Every structure is written in C-alpha cells, then in structure tokens.
Amino acid sequence: MHEALTLLAQRGCVQTQDVEHLQTTVFPTGLQSRDDAEMLLALDLALPESCEAWQDYLISAIAEFVTRNGAVTASDADWLAGCVSRGGVIDGLMRFDLLFTVIAYGASVPFSLLKLALDQVALAALENKGPLANLHDAKSKALSEREVSLIRELLIAAESTDCQALSRSEMSWLHRLNQRSDNAHNHSSWNDLFVKAAANYVLNARADLAQPRSFALAPSHEASDVENTCRGTLKSLERIGETCGGSEDMIRVVNRYKERGLESDNDDEQQLLGACIDGLQSFTSVA
C-alpha cells in the first residue's frame, strides 16, 4: 500500500484535507491501475470512520478509472464485481453506489455488471438480503416505490449508443422479478415500469418503432398511462399486420411478428416476446 494510505489506515480516519492530499499529491492524474483502486478499497475497509468527502472521492476515482476508455470491458467488469461483492451480494451501500456510478459513467457496460446491481434490489425485496435490505420492509415481498425507482434508474443509466432500447437479458430479468414478487402488493409504479419496458422491448424489433429507453421508461403519475401504453403498443403491432387476439393466438402472433421484424431462431426469445405481448394485453380490455 502507498505510504500515505498506510498512514491513514493506521490513524483510522480520513478527513477532508486528507482527500485533498490524495487528489493533488498521491493520485494527481487519477488512478493508473487496478492496484491503485484496490489500495483505496482496502483502505476503506480498514477505516472505522470517514468523512463524506472520502466516499465521494473513492467512488468517483474508481468509476473514472473503470470507464477511462468509455465502454467498460468485460475484464474490468469481472474485476470490479470481484472487488465489490461476494457470492453475488455487494458489500455495503458505498460499493453499491460505486457500481451505480460506473454504470452511469460508462458509455456501455456488460449486462453482468448491470445485473449485479439489479440483483441487489431483488435480494432486498425478496430475501431481505444485501446492501439495500435496510431500506425494505422485512415482512413484505412486494416492491416498494423506492425499489422500483432504483430499477428504473439503473436501466436508464445503462443506456448506450449501441443499446438504446431494452435488451433481451434486461427484459428477461424484469420478467423473472415480476413472476417472483408480490404482484398484488407491488407499488403501482411497478406496473408503469414493467409495461413500458415490455413495450420498449417488443417494439425494438422494428427500427421504425424503437425508442431510447430514457424516453420510453420515463415515469408517469397517471394510472391511465399504463393502459394507454399497452393499447398504443398493440395498435403498433396491428399496423405492421399483426392480429392481437387472446392468449390462444399468442404463438401465431409471436411467430408472425418474429418473421416481420425479429429475425431470430431463439425459442427463449420467442417465449419472452410472447410473454411481453400477453402482459400488455392483460392491462387492456382488448379481447
């Protein structure tokens, strides 16, 4: 460990002037290697107390290093996940904030890194585990307004020039959470997010209908917007020659939609597409 960091670890606290010294003298041009980042994380673990400026510096310094080339590489994503988590559980709120910041800073990030952050929300809601558990009612498996907001923020932060609409991996994650959570008691904003995500994923198969997620997932405070989004999406499918019938027609709907715009032989993708369309239909009175 760098001598200045060793002294701080021995003293047991980091103050604002120490952060300024790290910025101007120890790492004046930012972190240069994974070793530098690991030294800062090791120091953080050794500190019984620290000032707010320290945590802000730690998060920004490591996030800037990981996103130094714009896109986060798979190698850096795996390394960072190993630094901030054990067994799929992130070690504390500060490291969750670090991961969130990397996702927001990066021009693009591997889904594995986004999934690690999203999983912390699911762990808190469904198992009362992880860094966000203290923010959740331990007696409930329903998604709170704050948890839905975090999921939305993470998905929007992960938008990139080559992944503007939701990917299959992202929609699959949302679909699994929808199945596992307490739908009857989830906060109403969950329906808003889930419906908009499903619509964004379904319409992304057509370039003329696709929308950036930052626009498509924007929250609404009007209950009627959920049904309006569903109806608008189903009408878009109708305009490209689909028949939006009941569940018994779902395979035919999906297959015809796939032939016109998806060009995929993946059965899982067809099933997910079908589940999304089925879900959209369930929020409308379309027969």
Backbone as numpy.savetxt, mean C-alpha at the origin, in Angstrom:
# Nx Ny Nz CAx CAy CAz Cx Cy Cz
30.84 0.58 13.84 29.98 1.78 13.84 30.87 3.02 13.84
30.45 4.06 13.14 31.18 5.32 13.11 31.36 5.85 14.53
32.50 6.48 14.78 32.82 6.94 16.14 31.73 7.84 16.71
31.19 8.75 15.89 30.16 9.67 16.38 28.90 8.90 16.78
28.58 7.86 16.04 27.40 7.06 16.36 27.63 6.24 17.62
28.86 5.75 17.78 29.19 4.97 18.97 29.04 5.83 20.23
29.49 7.07 20.14 29.39 7.99 21.28 27.92 8.27 21.63
27.10 8.42 20.60 25.68 8.66 20.84 25.02 7.45 21.48
25.41 6.26 21.02 24.86 5.03 21.60 25.25 4.90 23.06
26.50 5.27 23.39 26.96 5.18 24.77 26.23 6.19 25.66
25.95 7.36 25.09 25.25 8.40 25.85 23.78 8.04 26.05
23.21 7.32 25.09 21.84 6.84 25.22 20.75 7.79 24.78
21.11 8.89 24.12 20.07 9.79 23.60 20.64 10.61 22.45
19.75 11.05 21.58 20.14 11.92 20.46 19.32 13.19 20.55
20.00 14.32 20.53 19.33 15.61 20.62 19.42 16.34 19.28
18.72 17.45 19.19 18.64 18.17 17.91 20.02 18.54 17.39
20.91 18.99 18.25 22.25 19.38 17.81 23.05 18.17 17.30
22.75 16.99 17.84 23.42 15.78 17.34 22.97 15.46 15.92
21.69 15.64 15.67 21.16 15.40 14.31 21.82 16.36 13.33
21.96 17.62 13.73 22.61 18.60 12.85 24.06 18.20 12.56
24.74 17.66 13.57 26.12 17.21 13.39 26.18 16.04 12.41
25.24 15.11 12.52 25.20 13.96 11.60 24.98 14.43 10.18
24.09 15.41 10.01 23.76 15.89 8.67 24.91 16.67 8.04
25.58 17.47 8.82 26.59 18.38 8.25 28.01 17.83 8.25
28.29 16.91 9.19 29.67 16.45 9.34 29.86 14.96 9.05
29.01 14.12 9.62 29.19 12.68 9.47 28.70 12.19 8.10
27.52 12.66 7.70 26.97 12.26 6.39 26.57 13.50 5.60
27.52 14.36 5.25 27.18 15.63 4.60 26.57 15.47 3.21
26.85 14.37 2.54 26.28 14.13 1.21 25.26 13.00 1.23
24.76 12.70 2.42 23.78 11.63 2.54 24.44 10.29 2.76
23.63 9.27 2.99 24.15 7.92 3.18 24.71 7.39 1.87
25.82 6.68 1.96 26.50 6.20 0.76 26.42 4.69 0.59
25.96 3.97 1.60 25.95 2.51 1.51 24.90 1.93 2.44
24.64 0.65 2.24 23.73 -0.05 3.15 24.32 -0.08 4.56
25.64 -0.15 4.65 26.28 -0.15 5.98 25.94 1.12 6.74
25.95 2.26 6.04 25.59 3.53 6.69 24.17 3.45 7.24
23.26 2.96 6.43 21.86 2.86 6.86 21.71 1.91 8.03
22.41 0.79 7.97 22.31 -0.20 9.05 22.90 0.34 10.35
23.94 1.20 10.24 24.50 1.81 11.45 23.48 2.73 12.11
22.75 3.49 11.31 21.73 4.38 11.87 20.61 3.58 12.53
20.20 2.50 11.88 19.14 1.66 12.46 19.62 0.99 13.75
20.88 0.57 13.76 21.44 -0.05 14.96 21.49 0.97 16.10
21.88 2.21 15.78 21.91 3.25 16.80 20.51 3.48 17.35
19.52 3.51 16.47 18.14 3.75 16.91 17.70 2.67 17.91
18.07 1.44 17.64 17.70 0.35 18.55 18.38 0.49 19.91
19.55 1.12 19.91 20.32 1.26 21.16 19.87 2.45 22.00
18.97 3.28 21.46 18.58 4.50 22.16 17.33 4.30 23.00
17.42 4.52 24.30 16.21 4.45 25.14 15.31 5.65 24.92
15.89 6.74 24.41 15.09 7.93 24.11 15.75 8.71 22.98
14.95 9.48 22.25 15.48 10.29 21.16 14.50 11.42 20.87
14.99 12.45 20.23 14.14 13.59 19.91 13.41 13.33 18.58
12.40 14.13 18.33 11.63 13.97 17.09 12.50 14.20 15.87
13.44 15.13 15.99 14.32 15.44 14.86 15.13 14.22 14.44
15.49 13.36 15.40 16.24 12.14 15.09 15.42 11.20 14.23
14.20 10.95 14.61 13.38 10.04 13.83 13.11 10.59 12.44
12.86 11.90 12.35 12.66 12.51 11.03 13.90 12.36 10.16
15.07 12.58 10.76 16.31 12.45 10.01 16.55 11.01 9.58
16.36 10.08 10.49 16.58 8.66 10.20 15.71 8.21 9.02
14.44 8.57 9.07 13.51 8.17 8.01 13.90 8.79 6.67
14.14 10.09 6.66 14.45 10.76 5.39 15.80 10.31 4.83
16.81 10.12 5.69 18.14 9.73 5.22 18.10 8.35 4.56
17.43 7.41 5.20 17.38 6.05 4.63 16.48 6.01 3.40
15.36 6.73 3.45 14.46 6.75 2.29 15.15 7.35 1.08
15.91 8.41 1.29 16.63 9.04 0.17 17.69 8.10 -0.37
18.33 7.32 0.50 19.33 6.36 0.02 18.68 5.26 -0.80
17.60 4.70 -0.31 16.95 3.58 -1.00 16.39 4.03 -2.34
15.93 5.28 -2.44 15.33 5.77 -3.68 16.30 6.65 -4.48
17.58 6.48 -4.23 18.60 7.34 -4.85 18.56 7.31 -6.37
18.13 6.20 -6.95 18.07 6.09 -8.41 16.64 6.18 -8.94
15.74 6.64 -8.10 14.35 6.76 -8.51 13.57 5.51 -8.13
13.66 4.51 -8.98 12.97 3.24 -8.72 13.70 2.44 -7.66
12.95 1.78 -6.79 13.54 0.92 -5.77 13.77 -0.45 -6.39
15.01 -0.93 -6.35 15.32 -2.22 -6.95 14.79 -3.36 -6.08
14.64 -4.53 -6.69 14.20 -5.71 -5.94 15.21 -6.05 -4.85
16.49 -5.87 -5.15 17.54 -6.15 -4.16 17.43 -5.22 -2.96
17.26 -3.92 -3.22 17.13 -2.96 -2.13 15.84 -3.19 -1.34
14.78 -3.59 -2.05 13.51 -3.86 -1.36 13.66 -5.03 -0.40
14.33 -6.08 -0.84 14.55 -7.25 0.03 15.43 -6.88 1.22
16.47 -6.10 0.94 17.36 -5.68 2.03 16.61 -4.84 3.05
15.83 -3.86 2.59 15.11 -2.98 3.51 14.09 -3.77 4.32
13.39 -4.70 3.66 12.41 -5.52 4.39 13.08 -6.30 5.52
14.29 -6.80 5.25 15.03 -7.53 6.26 15.48 -6.65 7.40
15.70 -5.36 7.11 16.15 -4.43 8.16 15.02 -3.99 9.07
13.80 -3.90 8.54 12.72 -3.29 9.32 11.70 -4.30 9.84
11.82 -5.58 9.44 10.79 -6.54 9.85 11.39 -7.89 10.20
10.60 -8.66 10.94 10.95 -10.04 11.27 9.70 -10.89 11.11
9.80 -11.92 10.30 8.66 -12.80 10.10 7.44 -12.10 9.54
7.67 -11.08 8.73 6.56 -10.37 8.11 5.94 -9.30 8.98
6.50 -9.06 10.17 5.96 -8.04 11.08 7.01 -6.93 11.24
6.62 -5.70 10.97 7.54 -4.57 11.06 7.78 -4.21 12.53
9.03 -3.87 12.82 9.44 -3.58 14.20 9.15 -2.14 14.59
7.92 -1.84 14.87 7.57 -0.54 15.43 7.07 0.48 14.41
6.45 1.53 14.94 5.83 2.56 14.10 6.86 3.33 13.28
8.02 3.62 13.86 9.02 4.38 13.13 9.43 3.65 11.86
9.64 2.34 11.94 10.04 1.57 10.77 8.88 1.44 9.77
7.65 1.42 10.28 6.50 1.46 9.36 6.49 2.79 8.61
6.73 3.89 9.33 6.78 5.21 8.69 7.91 5.28 7.67
9.03 4.64 7.98 10.14 4.58 7.04 9.72 3.87 5.75
9.07 2.74 5.90 8.63 1.99 4.72 7.63 2.81 3.91
6.70 3.45 4.59 5.71 4.30 3.92 6.41 5.39 3.11
7.44 6.01 3.72 8.16 7.10 3.06 8.91 6.61 1.83
9.50 5.43 1.91 10.20 4.85 0.76 9.21 4.62 -0.39
8.03 4.10 -0.05 7.01 3.86 -1.08 6.59 5.18 -1.72
6.47 6.22 -0.92 6.06 7.53 -1.44 7.18 8.19 -2.25
8.44 8.05 -1.81 9.57 8.66 -2.49 9.92 7.95 -3.80
9.79 6.65 -3.82 10.26 5.86 -4.96 9.46 6.13 -6.23
10.18 6.22 -7.35 9.48 6.36 -8.64 8.64 5.12 -8.91
9.11 3.99 -8.43 8.34 2.75 -8.46 8.93 1.83 -7.39
8.11 0.94 -6.85 8.58 0.01 -5.81 8.06 -1.38 -6.13
8.84 -2.43 -5.82 8.34 -3.79 -6.01 7.11 -4.02 -5.14
6.19 -4.85 -5.63 4.97 -5.11 -4.87 5.29 -5.71 -3.50
6.38 -6.47 -3.40 6.73 -7.10 -2.12 6.86 -6.07 -1.00
7.39 -4.89 -1.33 7.57 -3.85 -0.32 6.24 -3.21 0.04
5.42 -2.94 -0.97 4.08 -2.41 -0.71 3.26 -3.41 0.10
3.36 -4.68 -0.24 2.59 -5.72 0.46 3.00 -5.78 1.93
4.30 -5.64 2.22 4.75 -5.66 3.61 4.07 -4.56 4.41
3.97 -3.37 3.81 3.30 -2.26 4.50 1.80 -2.52 4.64
1.16 -2.95 3.55 -0.27 -3.23 3.60 -0.59 -4.33 4.62
0.28 -5.32 4.69 0.04 -6.44 5.61 0.00 -5.99 7.07
0.68 -4.89 7.37 0.66 -4.41 8.76 -0.73 -3.93 9.15
-1.44 -3.35 8.18 -2.82 -2.92 8.44 -3.70 -4.14 8.66
-3.53 -5.15 7.81 -4.33 -6.37 7.96 -4.01 -7.09 9.26
-2.74 -7.14 9.64 -2.35 -7.79 10.89 -3.00 -7.11 12.09
-3.04 -5.78 12.06 -3.65 -5.05 13.18 -5.15 -5.31 13.24
-5.81 -5.28 12.08 -7.27 -5.41 12.05 -7.72 -6.84 12.33
-7.02 -7.82 11.80 -7.49 -9.20 11.87 -6.88 -10.01 13.00
-5.63 -9.66 13.41 -4.95 -10.47 14.41 -4.46 -9.66 15.62
-4.71 -8.36 15.59 -4.25 -7.49 16.68 -2.74 -7.63 16.89
-2.00 -7.63 15.80 -0.55 -7.78 15.83 0.10 -6.66 15.04
1.38 -6.47 15.26 2.17 -5.56 14.46 2.21 -4.14 15.00
2.91 -3.26 14.28 3.14 -1.90 14.77 1.88 -1.04 14.86
0.81 -1.43 14.16 -0.41 -0.63 14.16 -1.47 -1.19 15.10
-1.14 -2.24 15.83 -2.13 -2.92 16.69 -2.70 -1.98 17.75
-1.88 -1.08 18.27 -2.36 -0.19 19.32 -3.40 0.81 18.82
-3.51 0.93 17.50 -4.47 1.85 16.92 -5.79 1.17 16.60
-5.89 -0.13 16.90 -7.08 -0.90 16.53 -7.79 -1.43 17.77
-9.11 -1.53 17.68 -9.92 -2.12 18.74 -9.70 -3.63 18.74
-9.08 -4.13 19.79 -8.70 -5.55 19.84 -9.89 -6.49 19.76
-11.08 -6.01 20.08 -12.27 -6.87 20.08 -12.93 -6.97 18.71
-12.43 -6.22 17.75 -13.08 -6.15 16.44 -12.17 -6.62 15.32
-12.76 -7.25 14.31 -12.05 -7.60 13.08 -12.55 -6.75 11.92
-13.22 -5.67 12.25 -13.70 -4.74 11.24 -12.63 -3.70 10.95
-12.59 -3.20 9.74 -11.63 -2.18 9.35 -12.13 -0.81 9.80
-11.26 -0.09 10.49 -11.63 1.24 10.97 -11.41 2.28 9.87
-11.91 3.48 10.10 -11.72 4.56 9.12 -10.24 4.84 8.92
-9.47 4.85 10.01 -8.03 5.12 9.90 -7.32 4.03 9.10
-7.69 2.79 9.30 -7.05 1.68 8.58 -7.37 1.74 7.09
-8.62 2.05 6.76 -8.99 2.19 5.35 -8.20 3.35 4.73
-8.08 4.44 5.48 -7.33 5.59 4.98 -5.87 5.24 4.73
-5.27 4.45 5.62 -3.87 4.02 5.44 -3.71 3.17 4.19
-4.64 2.25 3.97 -4.58 1.40 2.78 -4.68 2.26 1.53
-5.60 3.20 1.53 -5.77 4.09 0.38 -4.49 4.90 0.13
-3.94 5.45 1.22 -2.73 6.27 1.09 -1.56 5.45 0.55
-1.42 4.22 1.01 -0.33 3.36 0.53 -0.50 3.04 -0.95
-1.70 2.70 -1.36 -1.94 2.37 -2.77 -1.67 3.57 -3.67
-2.10 4.74 -3.24 -1.86 5.94 -4.04 -0.38 6.29 -4.06
0.30 6.12 -2.92 1.74 6.41 -2.86 2.53 5.50 -3.79
2.01 4.30 -4.05 2.72 3.33 -4.89 2.50 3.57 -6.38
1.71 4.58 -6.73 1.49 4.88 -8.15 2.81 5.27 -8.82
3.02 4.80 -10.02 4.22 5.14 -10.77 3.85 5.29 -12.23
4.79 5.78 -13.02 4.51 6.01 -14.44 4.20 4.71 -15.17
4.77 3.59 -14.70 4.51 2.31 -15.36 3.49 1.46 -14.60
2.90 2.02 -13.55 1.87 1.30 -12.79 0.90 2.32 -12.21
0.14 2.98 -13.13 -0.77 4.03 -12.67 -2.05 3.44 -12.10
-2.62 2.47 -12.80 -3.82 1.81 -12.29 -3.40 0.66 -11.38
-4.35 0.11 -10.63 -4.03 -0.99 -9.72 -3.60 -2.23 -10.49
-2.60 -2.91 -9.97 -2.13 -4.16 -10.57 -2.96 -5.33 -10.07
-2.78 -6.46 -10.71 -3.49 -7.66 -10.27 -3.09 -8.02 -8.84
-1.80 -7.90 -8.51 -1.34 -8.25 -7.16 -2.01 -7.36 -6.11
-2.12 -6.08 -6.41 -2.74 -5.15 -5.47 -4.23 -5.45 -5.30
-4.92 -5.70 -6.42 -6.34 -5.99 -6.34 -6.59 -7.33 -5.65
-5.72 -8.29 -5.86 -5.85 -9.59 -5.18 -5.72 -9.41 -3.68
-4.80 -8.55 -3.26 -4.62 -8.29 -1.82 -5.89 -7.69 -1.24
-6.45 -6.72 -1.92 -7.68 -6.09 -1.45 -8.83 -7.09 -1.40
-8.90 -7.94 -2.40 -9.98 -8.93 -2.46 -9.87 -9.91 -1.29
-8.65 -10.34 -0.96 -8.47 -11.26 0.17 -8.85 -10.58 1.48
-8.46 -9.31 1.63 -8.81 -8.59 2.86 -10.33 -8.42 2.96
-10.97 -8.16 1.85 -12.42 -8.02 1.85 -13.10 -9.30 2.31
-12.53 -10.44 1.92 -13.11 -11.72 2.31 -12.87 -12.03 3.79
-11.73 -11.59 4.32 -11.35 -11.95 5.69 -11.89 -10.98 6.75
-12.15 -9.75 6.38 -12.58 -8.76 7.37 -14.07 -8.90 7.66
-14.50 -8.18 8.69 -15.90 -8.22 9.12 -16.69 -7.21 8.30
-17.17 -7.66 7.12 -17.80 -6.73 6.18 -19.00 -6.01 6.77
-19.72 -6.69 7.64 -20.93 -6.09 8.20 -20.60 -4.87 9.07
-19.37 -4.82 9.58 -19.01 -3.74 10.51 -17.82 -2.91 10.05
-17.28 -3.20 8.86 -16.22 -2.35 8.34 -16.72 -0.91 8.22
-15.81 0.04 8.38 -16.19 1.44 8.20 -16.69 1.64 6.77
-17.65 2.54 6.61 -18.27 2.74 5.30 -17.27 3.14 4.22
-16.16 3.74 4.62 -15.15 4.14 3.64 -14.50 2.94 2.96
-14.60 1.74 3.58 -14.05 0.55 2.94 -14.80 0.23 1.65
-16.13 0.30 1.67 -16.88 0.06 0.45 -16.49 1.04 -0.64
-16.30 2.30 -0.28 -15.89 3.32 -1.23 -14.55 2.96 -1.86
-13.57 2.57 -1.03 -12.25 2.22 -1.55 -12.30 0.95 -2.37
-12.96 -0.09 -1.86 -12.96 -1.37 -2.54 -13.64 -1.29 -3.90
-14.76 -0.60 -3.97 -15.49 -0.46 -5.24 -14.66 0.34 -6.24
-14.05 1.42 -5.79 -13.23 2.23 -6.71 -12.00 1.46 -7.17
-11.42 0.66 -6.29 -10.27 -0.16 -6.67 -10.67 -1.21 -7.70
-11.80 -1.87 -7.46 -12.28 -2.89 -8.41 -12.56 -2.27 -9.76
-13.20 -1.11 -9.77 -13.49 -0.43 -11.03 -12.21 -0.05 -11.75
-11.24 0.47 -11.00 -9.96 0.87 -11.59 -9.24 -0.32 -12.20
-9.26 -1.44 -11.50 -8.60 -2.65 -12.00 -9.29 -3.19 -13.25
-10.61 -3.27 -13.21 -11.37 -3.81 -14.34 -11.16 -2.95 -15.59
-11.28 -1.64 -15.43 -11.20 -0.76 -16.60 -9.78 -0.58 -17.11
-8.78 -0.94 -16.29 -7.40 -0.81 -16.72 -7.07 -1.71 -17.90
-7.89 -2.72 -18.15 -7.65 -3.61 -19.28 -7.81 -2.87 -20.61
-8.48 -1.75 -20.58 -8.68 -0.95 -21.79 -7.96 0.39 -21.62
-7.01 0.67 -22.48 -6.23 1.90 -22.36 -7.11 3.15 -22.41
-8.21 3.09 -23.16 -9.07 4.27 -23.30 -9.96 4.48 -22.08
-10.01 3.50 -21.18 -10.84 3.61 -19.98 -10.02 3.71 -18.70
-8.72 3.41 -18.77 -7.87 3.37 -17.58 -7.72 4.77 -16.98
-7.60 4.81 -15.65 -7.40 6.07 -14.93 -6.26 5.93 -13.93
-5.49 7.00 -13.69 -4.48 6.95 -12.63 -5.15 6.68 -11.29
-4.51 5.88 -10.45 -5.13 5.53 -9.16 -5.31 6.74 -8.25
-4.42 7.72 -8.37 -4.55 8.91 -7.52 -5.87 9.62 -7.76
-6.39 9.51 -8.98 -7.70 10.08 -9.30 -8.81 9.09 -8.98
-8.62 7.84 -9.40 -9.68 6.84 -9.27 -9.99 6.48 -7.83
-8.99 6.51 -6.95 -9.19 6.09 -5.56 -9.46 7.24 -4.60
-9.60 8.45 -5.12 -9.84 9.59 -4.25 -11.08 9.34 -3.40
-11.01 9.64 -2.10 -12.15 9.32 -1.21 -13.36 10.18 -1.49
-14.52 9.62 -1.20 -15.78 10.34 -1.35 -16.52 10.30 -0.02
-17.28 11.34 0.24 -18.04 11.39 1.48 -19.54 11.22 1.22
-19.88 10.90 -0.03 -21.28 10.69 -0.39 -21.54 9.20 -0.56
-22.48 8.64 0.19 -22.78 7.21 0.11 -23.21 6.82 -1.29
-23.89 7.72 -1.99 -24.39 7.39 -3.33 -23.27 7.19 -4.35
-22.07 7.70 -4.04 -20.97 7.58 -5.00 -20.53 6.14 -5.20
-20.73 5.28 -4.19 -20.36 3.87 -4.35 -21.19 3.25 -5.46
-22.51 3.42 -5.40 -23.37 2.86 -6.43 -23.13 3.54 -7.77
-22.88 4.85 -7.76 -22.62 5.56 -9.01 -21.36 5.04 -9.70
-20.32 4.75 -8.88 -19.09 4.20 -9.45 -19.34 2.84 -10.08
-20.12 2.00 -9.39 -20.44 0.67 -9.91 -21.22 0.77 -11.21
-22.24 1.60 -11.20 -23.06 1.74 -12.40 -22.24 2.28 -13.58
-21.39 3.29 -13.29 -20.57 3.86 -14.35 -19.62 2.84 -14.95
-19.04 1.99 -14.10 -18.11 0.96 -14.59 -18.84 -0.07 -15.42
-19.99 -0.53 -14.93 -20.75 -1.54 -15.67 -21.24 -0.99 -17.01
-21.61 0.30 -17.04 -22.03 0.91 -18.31 -20.84 1.00 -19.27
-19.65 1.23 -18.73 -18.45 1.26 -19.58 -18.22 -0.10 -20.22
-18.47 -1.16 -19.44 -18.33 -2.51 -19.99 -19.39 -2.75 -21.07
-20.58 -2.26 -20.82 -21.65 -2.42 -21.81 -21.28 -1.73 -23.12
-20.62 -0.57 -22.99 -20.27 0.18 -24.19 -19.24 -0.52 -25.04
-18.46 -1.43 -24.45 -17.51 -2.18 -25.27 -18.06 -3.58 -25.57
-19.38 -3.69 -25.51 -20.02 -4.90 -26.01 -20.29 -5.97 -25.00
-20.25 -5.63 -23.67 -20.49 -6.64 -22.67 -21.96 -6.67 -22.26
-22.42 -7.79 -21.81 -23.75 -7.94 -21.23 -23.58 -8.16 -19.75
-23.94 -7.20 -18.94 -23.75 -7.31 -17.49 -24.97 -7.99 -16.88
-25.01 -9.29 -16.95 -26.12 -10.05 -16.40 -25.85 -10.45 -14.98
-26.59 -11.43 -14.48 -26.41 -11.90 -13.11 -25.19 -12.79 -12.99
-25.00 -13.35 -11.80 -23.81 -14.15 -11.53 -23.71 -15.36 -12.45
-24.86 -15.89 -12.92 -24.82 -17.07 -13.77 -24.15 -16.77 -15.11
-24.07 -15.48 -15.48 -23.45 -15.11 -16.75 -22.00 -14.66 -16.58
-21.49 -14.77 -15.35 -20.21 -14.15 -15.06 -19.07 -14.70 -15.91
-18.99 -16.01 -16.09 -17.89 -16.58 -16.88 -17.93 -16.04 -18.30
-19.14 -15.96 -18.86 -19.25 -15.44 -20.22 -18.84 -13.97 -20.29
-19.26 -13.20 -19.29 -18.89 -11.79 -19.25 -17.37 -11.62 -19.19
-16.76 -12.38 -18.29 -15.31 -12.27 -18.11 -14.57 -12.71 -19.36
-14.98 -13.82 -19.93 -14.29 -14.33 -21.12 -14.38 -13.34 -22.28
-15.57 -12.78 -22.48 -15.73 -11.84 -23.59 -14.94 -10.57 -23.32
-14.94 -10.11 -22.08 -14.18 -8.92 -21.73 -12.69 -9.18 -21.91
-12.24 -10.37 -21.50 -10.83 -10.73 -21.65 -10.42 -10.72 -23.11
-11.26 -11.30 -23.96 -10.94 -11.38 -25.38 -10.81 -9.98 -26.01
-11.60 -9.04 -25.52 -11.59 -7.71 -26.12 -10.48 -6.82 -25.57
-10.05 -7.04 -24.34 -9.11 -6.07 -23.80 -8.02 -6.57 -22.90
-8.07 -7.82 -22.42 -7.13 -8.23 -21.40 -5.95 -9.03 -21.94
-6.22 -9.90 -22.90 -5.17 -10.70 -23.54 -4.34 -11.46 -22.50
-5.02 -12.24 -21.69 -4.34 -13.04 -20.67 -4.90 -14.44 -20.66
-4.01 -15.41 -20.50 -4.43 -16.81 -20.39 -4.43 -17.27 -18.93
-4.25 -16.34 -18.02 -4.12 -16.69 -16.60 -5.49 -16.89 -15.97
-5.76 -18.11 -15.50 -7.06 -18.41 -14.90 -7.31 -17.57 -13.65
-6.26 -17.36 -12.83 -6.42 -16.56 -11.62 -6.85 -15.14 -11.97
-6.29 -14.61 -13.06 -6.65 -13.26 -13.46 -8.10 -13.19 -13.90
-8.54 -14.21 -14.63 -9.95 -14.25 -15.04 -10.87 -14.33 -13.81
-10.48 -15.14 -12.83 -11.30 -15.28 -11.64 -11.37 -13.98 -10.85
-10.24 -13.29 -10.75 -10.22 -12.02 -10.03 -11.07 -10.98 -10.76
-10.94 -10.95 -12.07 -11.74 -10.03 -12.87 -13.23 -10.32 -12.67
-13.57 -11.60 -12.67 -14.96 -11.98 -12.44 -15.44 -11.57 -11.07
-14.60 -11.76 -10.05 -14.98 -11.38 -8.69 -15.18 -9.88 -8.58
-14.34 -9.10 -9.28 -14.48 -7.65 -9.25 -15.80 -7.22 -9.89
-16.10 -7.79 -11.05 -17.34 -7.43 -11.73 -18.54 -7.85 -10.89
-18.46 -9.04 -10.32 -19.54 -9.53 -9.46 -19.74 -8.58 -8.27
-18.61 -8.14 -7.69 -18.70 -7.22 -6.56 -19.32 -5.89 -6.96
-18.96 -5.38 -8.13 -19.55 -4.14 -8.61 -21.05 -4.29 -8.79
-21.47 -5.43 -9.33 -22.90 -5.66 -9.53 -23.67 -5.73 -8.22
-23.00 -6.23 -7.18 -23.70 -6.43 -5.91 -24.09 -5.10 -5.26
-23.43 -4.00 -5.68 -23.75 -2.69 -5.10 -24.78 -1.93 -5.91
-25.32 -2.55 -6.95 -26.32 -1.89 -7.78 -27.59 -2.72 -7.78
-28.62 -2.16 -8.37 -29.87 -2.89 -8.52 -29.99 -3.49 -9.91
-28.83 -3.53 -10.65 -28.84 -4.12 -11.98 -29.12 -5.60 -11.87
-30.08 -6.09 -12.59 -30.44 -7.51 -12.52 -29.67 -8.31 -13.52
